[in-house]
Amino acid sequence: MHELAIRTGFLGNFYVFGSFVSGVPDPRDVDVVLIMAGSFRLENCPQESRSLFSHAEAETRHGASVFWLREEGGTDAAIREFLRVWQTKRDGTLRGILEVA
Protein backbone atom coordinates (compact mmCIF):
# COMPACT_ATOMS: atom_id res chain seq x y z
CA MET A 1 0.00 0.00 0.00
CA HIS A 2 2.82 2.38 0.82
CA GLU A 3 4.40 1.81 -2.59
CA LEU A 4 1.04 2.41 -4.32
CA ALA A 5 0.67 5.68 -2.41
CA ILE A 6 4.20 6.77 -3.37
CA ARG A 7 3.44 6.08 -7.05
CA THR A 8 0.86 8.88 -7.00
CA GLY A 9 3.71 11.37 -6.65
CA PHE A 10 1.66 13.29 -4.05
CA LEU A 11 2.07 11.36 -0.80
CA GLY A 12 2.90 13.60 2.14
CA ASN A 13 2.59 11.18 5.06
CA PHE A 14 1.54 7.56 5.53
CA TYR A 15 0.29 6.46 8.97
CA VAL A 16 -0.67 2.99 10.18
CA PHE A 17 -3.03 2.44 13.14
CA GLY A 18 -4.98 -0.41 14.65
CA SER A 19 -4.04 -3.74 16.14
CA PHE A 20 -1.44 -4.10 13.37
CA VAL A 21 0.91 -1.81 15.34
CA SER A 22 -0.23 -2.79 18.83
CA GLY A 23 1.94 -5.83 19.39
CA VAL A 24 -1.10 -8.13 19.34
CA PRO A 25 0.14 -11.56 18.16
CA ASP A 26 -2.64 -11.93 15.57
CA PRO A 27 -3.67 -8.43 14.45
CA ARG A 28 -7.22 -8.19 13.13
CA ASP A 29 -7.07 -4.97 11.21
CA VAL A 30 -4.91 -2.38 9.56
CA ASP A 31 -6.00 1.24 9.50
CA VAL A 32 -4.12 3.59 7.19
CA VAL A 33 -4.30 7.38 6.92
CA LEU A 34 -2.82 9.03 3.85
CA ILE A 35 -2.00 12.73 3.91
CA MET A 36 -1.82 13.79 0.27
CA ALA A 37 -0.45 17.03 -1.17
CA GLY A 38 -3.02 19.74 -1.76
CA SER A 39 -2.56 19.43 -5.52
CA PHE A 40 -3.43 15.71 -5.54
CA ARG A 41 -6.34 14.85 -7.83
CA LEU A 42 -7.74 11.33 -7.97
CA GLU A 43 -8.44 11.59 -11.69
CA ASN A 44 -4.69 12.06 -12.32
CA CYS A 45 -3.72 9.16 -10.06
CA PRO A 46 -2.13 6.07 -11.63
CA GLN A 47 -4.77 3.37 -12.16
CA GLU A 48 -2.94 0.86 -9.97
CA SER A 49 -3.04 3.28 -7.00
CA ARG A 50 -6.73 4.23 -7.19
CA SER A 51 -7.87 1.33 -5.00
CA LEU A 52 -6.35 3.17 -2.02
CA PHE A 53 -8.84 6.01 -2.38
CA SER A 54 -12.00 3.91 -2.27
CA HIS A 55 -12.65 2.71 1.27
CA ALA A 56 -14.55 -0.41 0.14
CA GLU A 57 -12.03 -1.33 -2.56
CA ALA A 58 -9.08 -0.83 -0.21
CA GLU A 59 -10.74 -3.13 2.32
CA THR A 60 -11.34 -5.81 -0.33
CA ARG A 61 -7.99 -5.60 -2.14
CA HIS A 62 -5.62 -4.73 0.66
CA GLY A 63 -7.43 -5.83 3.81
CA ALA A 64 -7.14 -2.33 5.25
CA SER A 65 -9.34 0.59 6.15
CA VAL A 66 -7.81 3.51 4.27
CA PHE A 67 -8.70 7.12 5.04
CA TRP A 68 -7.15 10.08 3.29
CA LEU A 69 -7.13 13.85 3.12
CA ARG A 70 -5.40 16.62 1.24
CA GLU A 71 -2.99 18.98 2.95
CA GLU A 72 -4.65 21.99 1.31
CA GLY A 73 -5.75 24.39 3.96
CA GLY A 74 -4.59 21.90 6.56
CA THR A 75 -2.07 23.33 8.93
CA ASP A 76 0.30 21.09 10.85
CA ALA A 77 -1.90 21.69 13.90
CA ALA A 78 -5.03 20.59 12.02
CA ILE A 79 -3.32 17.43 10.77
CA ARG A 80 -2.04 16.66 14.29
CA GLU A 81 -5.57 17.08 15.64
CA PHE A 82 -6.95 14.79 12.93
CA LEU A 83 -4.41 12.12 13.90
CA ARG A 84 -5.10 12.60 17.62
CA VAL A 85 -8.79 11.92 17.03
CA TRP A 86 -8.03 8.77 15.03
CA GLN A 87 -5.51 7.60 17.62
CA THR A 88 -7.91 7.96 20.57
CA LYS A 89 -9.95 4.87 21.39
CA ARG A 90 -13.49 4.99 22.74
CA ASP A 91 -12.23 4.50 26.29
CA GLY A 92 -9.91 7.51 25.96
CA THR A 93 -6.67 5.53 25.75
CA LEU A 94 -4.38 5.91 22.76
CA ARG A 95 -3.83 3.23 20.15
CA GLY A 96 -0.52 2.73 18.43
CA ILE A 97 0.34 4.89 15.46
CA LEU A 98 3.26 4.44 13.11
CA GLU A 99 4.44 6.84 10.44
CA VAL A 100 5.98 5.03 7.48
CA ALA A 101 8.72 6.99 5.75
TIVO-2410 file (N, C-alpha, C; in nm, 3 decimals):
# residues 101
REC num residu      c1      c2      c3 atome chaine
REC   1      M   0.082  -0.118   0.000     N      A
REC   1      M   0.000   0.000   0.000    CA      A
REC   1      M   0.087   0.125   0.000     C      A
REC   2      H   0.193   0.122   0.077     N      A
REC   2      H   0.282   0.238   0.082    CA      A
REC   2      H   0.340   0.267  -0.056     C      A
REC   3      E   0.384   0.163  -0.125     N      A
REC   3      E   0.440   0.181  -0.259    CA      A
REC   3      E   0.335   0.237  -0.355     C      A
REC   4      L   0.211   0.189  -0.346     N      A
REC   4      L   0.104   0.241  -0.432    CA      A
REC   4      L   0.079   0.390  -0.403     C      A
REC   5      A   0.086   0.428  -0.277     N      A
REC   5      A   0.067   0.568  -0.241    CA      A
REC   5      A   0.182   0.654  -0.293     C      A
REC   6      I   0.303   0.604  -0.286     N      A
REC   6      I   0.420   0.677  -0.337    CA      A
REC   6      I   0.407   0.699  -0.487     C      A
REC   7      R   0.356   0.598  -0.559     N      A
REC   7      R   0.344   0.608  -0.705    CA      A
REC   7      R   0.254   0.723  -0.751     C      A
REC   8      T   0.170   0.774  -0.662     N      A
REC   8      T   0.086   0.888  -0.700    CA      A
REC   8      T   0.170   1.013  -0.722     C      A
REC   9      G   0.286   1.019  -0.657     N      A
REC   9      G   0.371   1.137  -0.665    CA      A
REC   9      G   0.326   1.250  -0.573     C      A
REC  10      F   0.223   1.224  -0.489     N      A
REC  10      F   0.166   1.329  -0.405    CA      A
REC  10      F   0.154   1.290  -0.258     C      A
REC  11      L   0.216   1.180  -0.219     N      A
REC  11      L   0.207   1.136  -0.080    CA      A
REC  11      L   0.288   1.227   0.011     C      A
REC  12      G   0.221   1.280   0.113     N      A
REC  12      G   0.290   1.360   0.214    CA      A
REC  12      G   0.331   1.272   0.330     C      A
REC  13      N   0.233   1.205   0.392     N      A
REC  13      N   0.259   1.118   0.506    CA      A
REC  13      N   0.173   0.994   0.496     C      A
REC  14      F   0.222   0.885   0.553     N      A
REC  14      F   0.154   0.756   0.553    CA      A
REC  14      F   0.157   0.705   0.697     C      A
REC  15      Y   0.039   0.690   0.758     N      A
REC  15      Y   0.029   0.646   0.897    CA      A
REC  15      Y  -0.045   0.513   0.904     C      A
REC  16      V  -0.002   0.427   0.994     N      A
REC  16      V  -0.067   0.299   1.018    CA      A
REC  16      V  -0.114   0.296   1.162     C      A
REC  17      F  -0.241   0.254   1.183     N      A
REC  17      F  -0.303   0.244   1.314    CA      A
REC  17      F  -0.352   0.101   1.334     C      A
REC  18      G  -0.425   0.084   1.442     N      A
REC  18      G  -0.498  -0.041   1.465    CA      A
REC  18      G  -0.414  -0.147   1.533     C      A
REC  19      S  -0.472  -0.265   1.543     N      A
REC  19      S  -0.404  -0.374   1.614    CA      A
REC  19      S  -0.277  -0.415   1.541     C      A
REC  20      F  -0.264  -0.378   1.415     N      A
REC  20      F  -0.144  -0.410   1.337    CA      A
REC  20      F  -0.018  -0.356   1.404     C      A
REC  21      V  -0.027  -0.241   1.470     N      A
REC  21      V   0.091  -0.181   1.534    CA      A
REC  21      V   0.085  -0.191   1.686     C      A
REC  22      S  -0.004  -0.273   1.739     N      A
REC  22      S  -0.023  -0.279   1.883    CA      A
REC  22      S   0.060  -0.386   1.954     C      A
REC  23      G   0.121  -0.474   1.877     N      A
REC  23      G   0.194  -0.583   1.939    CA      A
REC  23      G   0.107  -0.705   1.964     C      A
REC  24      V  -0.020  -0.700   1.921     N      A
REC  24      V  -0.110  -0.813   1.934    CA      A
REC  24      V  -0.055  -0.924   1.844     C      A
REC  25      P  -0.044  -1.048   1.895     N      A
REC  25      P   0.014  -1.156   1.816    CA      A
REC  25      P  -0.057  -1.184   1.683     C      A
REC  26      D  -0.188  -1.168   1.679     N      A
REC  26      D  -0.264  -1.193   1.557    CA      A
REC  26      D  -0.351  -1.071   1.526     C      A
REC  27      P  -0.291  -0.966   1.467     N      A
REC  27      P  -0.367  -0.843   1.445    CA      A
REC  27      P  -0.487  -0.866   1.354     C      A
REC  28      R  -0.598  -0.802   1.389     N      A
REC  28      R  -0.722  -0.819   1.313    CA      A
REC  28      R  -0.738  -0.717   1.202     C      A
REC  29      D  -0.681  -0.601   1.219     N      A
REC  29      D  -0.707  -0.497   1.121    CA      A
REC  29      D  -0.587  -0.406   1.101     C      A
REC  30      V  -0.589  -0.340   0.988     N      A
REC  30      V  -0.491  -0.238   0.956    CA      A
REC  30      V  -0.570  -0.114   0.919     C      A
REC  31      D  -0.539  -0.004   0.983     N      A
REC  31      D  -0.600   0.124   0.950    CA      A
REC  31      D  -0.490   0.214   0.898     C      A
REC  32      V  -0.513   0.275   0.783     N      A
REC  32      V  -0.412   0.359   0.719    CA      A
REC  32      V  -0.472   0.497   0.697     C      A
REC  33      V  -0.392   0.601   0.724     N      A
REC  33      V  -0.430   0.738   0.692    CA      A
REC  33      V  -0.323   0.793   0.598     C      A
REC  34      L  -0.370   0.841   0.484     N      A
REC  34      L  -0.282   0.903   0.385    CA      A
REC  34      L  -0.303   1.053   0.389     C      A
REC  35      I  -0.194   1.127   0.402     N      A
REC  35      I  -0.200   1.273   0.391    CA      A
REC  35      I  -0.139   1.305   0.254     C      A
REC  36      M  -0.225   1.352   0.165     N      A
REC  36      M  -0.182   1.379   0.027    CA      A
REC  36      M  -0.158   1.529   0.009     C      A
REC  37      A  -0.071   1.562  -0.086     N      A
REC  37      A  -0.045   1.703  -0.117    CA      A
REC  37      A  -0.174   1.771  -0.163     C      A
REC  38      G  -0.183   1.899  -0.139     N      A
REC  38      G  -0.302   1.974  -0.176    CA      A
REC  38      G  -0.335   1.967  -0.324     C      A
REC  39      S  -0.234   1.948  -0.408     N      A
REC  39      S  -0.256   1.943  -0.552    CA      A
REC  39      S  -0.294   1.804  -0.603     C      A
REC  40      F  -0.305   1.706  -0.513     N      A
REC  40      F  -0.343   1.571  -0.554    CA      A
REC  40      F  -0.485   1.570  -0.610     C      A
REC  41      R  -0.503   1.504  -0.723     N      A
REC  41      R  -0.634   1.485  -0.783    CA      A
REC  41      R  -0.647   1.338  -0.822     C      A
REC  42      L  -0.752   1.275  -0.774     N      A
REC  42      L  -0.774   1.133  -0.797    CA      A
REC  42      L  -0.775   1.100  -0.946     C      A
REC  43      E  -0.835   1.186  -1.026     N      A
REC  43      E  -0.844   1.159  -1.169    CA      A
REC  43      E  -0.708   1.154  -1.238     C      A
REC  44      N  -0.604   1.210  -1.176     N      A
REC  44      N  -0.469   1.206  -1.232    CA      A
REC  44      N  -0.383   1.097  -1.169     C      A
REC  45      C  -0.442   1.021  -1.081     N      A
REC  45      C  -0.372   0.916  -1.006    CA      A
REC  45      C  -0.349   0.794  -1.096     C      A
REC  46      P  -0.234   0.729  -1.086     N      A
REC  46      P  -0.213   0.607  -1.163    CA      A
REC  46      P  -0.323   0.504  -1.132     C      A
REC  47      Q  -0.367   0.434  -1.232     N      A
REC  47      Q  -0.477   0.337  -1.216    CA      A
REC  47      Q  -0.449   0.237  -1.105     C      A
REC  48      E  -0.326   0.189  -1.096     N      A
REC  48      E  -0.294   0.086  -0.997    CA      A
REC  48      E  -0.301   0.138  -0.853     C      A
REC  49      S  -0.298   0.270  -0.834     N      A
REC  49      S  -0.304   0.328  -0.700    CA      A
REC  49      S  -0.445   0.368  -0.657     C      A
REC  50      R  -0.538   0.371  -0.748     N      A
REC  50      R  -0.673   0.423  -0.719    CA      A
REC  50      R  -0.749   0.342  -0.615     C      A
REC  51      S  -0.717   0.215  -0.600     N      A
REC  51      S  -0.787   0.133  -0.500    CA      A
REC  51      S  -0.767   0.186  -0.358     C      A
REC  52      L  -0.661   0.261  -0.336     N      A
REC  52      L  -0.635   0.317  -0.202    CA      A
REC  52      L  -0.737   0.424  -0.164     C      A
REC  53      F  -0.800   0.486  -0.263     N      A
REC  53      F  -0.884   0.601  -0.238    CA      A
REC  53      F  -1.034   0.568  -0.239     C      A
REC  54      S  -1.064   0.441  -0.243     N      A
REC  54      S  -1.200   0.391  -0.227    CA      A
REC  54      S  -1.199   0.301  -0.103     C      A
REC  55      H  -1.269   0.344   0.001     N      A
REC  55      H  -1.265   0.271   0.127    CA      A
REC  55      H  -1.302   0.124   0.107     C      A
REC  56      A  -1.409   0.098   0.035     N      A
REC  56      A  -1.455  -0.041   0.014    CA      A
REC  56      A  -1.354  -0.121  -0.068     C      A
REC  57      E  -1.300  -0.062  -0.173     N      A
REC  57      E  -1.203  -0.133  -0.256    CA      A
REC  57      E  -1.073  -0.159  -0.181     C      A
REC  58      A  -1.029  -0.064  -0.101     N      A
REC  58      A  -0.908  -0.083  -0.021    CA      A
REC  58      A  -0.926  -0.198   0.077     C      A
REC  59      E  -1.045  -0.205   0.138     N      A
REC  59      E  -1.074  -0.313   0.232    CA      A
REC  59      E  -1.070  -0.448   0.160     C      A
REC  60      T  -1.129  -0.456   0.043     N      A
REC  60      T  -1.134  -0.581  -0.033    CA      A
REC  60      T  -0.998  -0.621  -0.086     C      A
REC  61      R  -0.928  -0.529  -0.149     N      A
REC  61      R  -0.799  -0.560  -0.214    CA      A
REC  61      R  -0.682  -0.570  -0.119     C      A
REC  62      H  -0.681  -0.482  -0.019     N      A
REC  62      H  -0.562  -0.473   0.066    CA      A
REC  62      H  -0.586  -0.515   0.210     C      A
REC  63      G  -0.711  -0.543   0.244     N      A
REC  63      G  -0.743  -0.583   0.381    CA      A
REC  63      G  -0.720  -0.472   0.482     C      A
REC  64      A  -0.740  -0.348   0.438     N      A
REC  64      A  -0.714  -0.233   0.525    CA      A
REC  64      A  -0.823  -0.129   0.511     C      A
REC  65      S  -0.847  -0.058   0.619     N      A
REC  65      S  -0.934   0.059   0.615    CA      A
REC  65      S  -0.844   0.178   0.585     C      A
REC  66      V  -0.865   0.239   0.469     N      A
REC  66      V  -0.781   0.351   0.427    CA      A
REC  66      V  -0.863   0.479   0.429     C      A
REC  67      F  -0.809   0.580   0.497     N      A
REC  67      F  -0.870   0.712   0.504    CA      A
REC  67      F  -0.766   0.810   0.450     C      A
REC  68      W  -0.812   0.914   0.384     N      A
REC  68      W  -0.715   1.008   0.329    CA      A
REC  68      W  -0.770   1.150   0.329     C      A
REC  69      L  -0.676   1.245   0.324     N      A
REC  69      L  -0.713   1.385   0.312    CA      A
REC  69      L  -0.601   1.460   0.243     C      A
REC  70      R  -0.638   1.575   0.189     N      A
REC  70      R  -0.540   1.662   0.124    CA      A
REC  70      R  -0.486   1.761   0.226     C      A
REC  71      E  -0.362   1.798   0.207     N      A
REC  71      E  -0.299   1.898   0.295    CA      A
REC  71      E  -0.358   2.036   0.275     C      A
REC  72      E  -0.420   2.064   0.162     N      A
REC  72      E  -0.465   2.199   0.131    CA      A
REC  72      E  -0.547   2.258   0.245     C      A
REC  73      G  -0.506   2.372   0.288     N      A
REC  73      G  -0.575   2.439   0.396    CA      A
REC  73      G  -0.549   2.375   0.531     C      A
REC  74      G  -0.486   2.260   0.530     N      A
REC  74      G  -0.459   2.190   0.656    CA      A
REC  74      G  -0.326   2.232   0.713     C      A
REC  75      T  -0.331   2.295   0.827     N      A
REC  75      T  -0.207   2.333   0.893    CA      A
REC  75      T  -0.151   2.210   0.964     C      A
REC  76      D  -0.028   2.220   1.007     N      A
REC  76      D   0.030   2.109   1.085    CA      A
REC  76      D  -0.055   2.081   1.208     C      A
REC  77      A  -0.106   2.186   1.271     N      A
REC  77      A  -0.190   2.169   1.390    CA      A
REC  77      A  -0.318   2.095   1.356     C      A
REC  78      A  -0.379   2.126   1.243     N      A
REC  78      A  -0.503   2.059   1.202    CA      A
REC  78      A  -0.478   1.912   1.171     C      A
REC  79      I  -0.366   1.882   1.108     N      A
REC  79      I  -0.332   1.743   1.077    CA      A
REC  79      I  -0.302   1.667   1.207     C      A
REC  80      R  -0.231   1.730   1.300     N      A
REC  80      R  -0.204   1.666   1.429    CA      A
REC  80      R  -0.334   1.636   1.504     C      A
REC  81      E  -0.429   1.729   1.498     N      A
REC  81      E  -0.557   1.708   1.564    CA      A
REC  81      E  -0.633   1.594   1.497     C      A
REC  82      F  -0.632   1.588   1.367     N      A
REC  82      F  -0.695   1.479   1.293    CA      A
REC  82      F  -0.638   1.345   1.338     C      A
REC  83      L  -0.506   1.337   1.347     N      A
REC  83      L  -0.441   1.212   1.390    CA      A
REC  83      L  -0.472   1.180   1.535     C      A
REC  84      R  -0.477   1.283   1.621     N      A
REC  84      R  -0.510   1.260   1.762    CA      A
REC  84      R  -0.648   1.197   1.775     C      A
REC  85      V  -0.743   1.247   1.698     N      A
REC  85      V  -0.879   1.192   1.703    CA      A
REC  85      V  -0.877   1.046   1.659     C      A
REC  86      W  -0.808   1.015   1.550     N      A
REC  86      W  -0.803   0.877   1.503    CA      A
REC  86      W  -0.728   0.786   1.600     C      A
REC  87      Q  -0.632   0.840   1.670     N      A
REC  87      Q  -0.551   0.760   1.762    CA      A
REC  87      Q  -0.622   0.730   1.893     C      A
REC  88      T  -0.722   0.810   1.928     N      A
REC  88      T  -0.791   0.796   2.057    CA      A
REC  88      T  -0.901   0.692   2.048     C      A
REC  89      K  -0.892   0.591   2.135     N      A
REC  89      K  -0.995   0.487   2.139    CA      A
REC  89      K  -1.116   0.536   2.216     C      A
REC  90      R  -1.224   0.460   2.207     N      A
REC  90      R  -1.349   0.499   2.274    CA      A
REC  90      R  -1.332   0.517   2.425     C      A
REC  91      D  -1.242   0.439   2.484     N      A
REC  91      D  -1.223   0.450   2.629    CA      A
REC  91      D  -1.125   0.561   2.667     C      A
REC  92      G  -1.079   0.638   2.568     N      A
REC  92      G  -0.991   0.751   2.596    CA      A
REC  92      G  -0.843   0.718   2.591     C      A
REC  93      T  -0.807   0.590   2.586     N      A
REC  93      T  -0.667   0.553   2.575    CA      A
REC  93      T  -0.623   0.569   2.429     C      A
REC  94      L  -0.492   0.571   2.410     N      A
REC  94      L  -0.438   0.591   2.276    CA      A
REC  94      L  -0.396   0.459   2.215     C      A
REC  95      R  -0.428   0.441   2.087     N      A
REC  95      R  -0.383   0.323   2.015    CA      A
REC  95      R  -0.251   0.357   1.949     C      A
REC  96      G  -0.181   0.253   1.910     N      A
REC  96      G  -0.052   0.273   1.843    CA      A
REC  96      G  -0.068   0.342   1.710     C      A
REC  97      I   0.030   0.421   1.676     N      A
REC  97      I   0.034   0.489   1.546    CA      A
REC  97      I   0.178   0.483   1.498     C      A
REC  98      L   0.193   0.458   1.370     N      A
REC  98      L   0.326   0.444   1.311    CA      A
REC  98      L   0.329   0.525   1.183     C      A
REC  99      E   0.426   0.612   1.171     N      A
REC  99      E   0.444   0.684   1.044    CA      A
REC  99      E   0.546   0.607   0.961     C      A
REC 100      V   0.509   0.576   0.839     N      A
REC 100      V   0.598   0.503   0.748    CA      A
REC 100      V   0.665   0.604   0.657     C      A
REC 101      A   0.796   0.602   0.656     N      A
REC 101      A   0.872   0.699   0.575    CA      A
REC 101      A   0.900   0.644   0.437     C      A
***
